[in-house]
């Protein structure tokens, strides 16, 4: 169930960022602060995604090991 909540959160945030595209192009296109904030957000989300993928890989390996042992 946690993965379903995570997926909903990711889709909600993706929609939010898509909606921010218009104001970004119209009003904030020359704002260094806005570009910095987007870059920090991208780095943060990238590291969270990598951590989640790492945990999923570890769980898959553990399940594979368990299935071989039984």
C-alpha positions, 0 to 999 in steps of 0.5 A, spaced: 500 500 500 505 504 501 508 504 494 501 506 491 501 512 496 508 513 493 505 513 486 500 518 487 504 523 491 509 522 485 504 523 480 501 529 484 508 532 484 509 531 477 502 535 475 504 540 480 511 541 476 507 541 469 503 547 472 509 551 474 511 551 467 507 556 464 509 561 470 516 559 469 516 561 462 512 567 462 515 571 469 520 567 472 525 565 466 530 570 468 530 568 475 536 565 478 533 564 485 527 560 481 533 556 477 537 554 483 530 552 487 528 547 481 536 544 480 536 543 488 529 540 487 531 535 481 537 533 485 533 531 491 528 527 487 534 524 483 537 522 490 531 519 493 529 515 487 536 512 487 535 510 494 528 507 493 531 503 487 537 501 491 532 498 496 528 495 491 534 491 488 536 489 495 529 486 496 529 483 490 536 479 491 534 477 498 527 474 495 532 471 490 536 468 495 530 465 499 527 462 493 534 458 492 535 456 499 528 453 499 
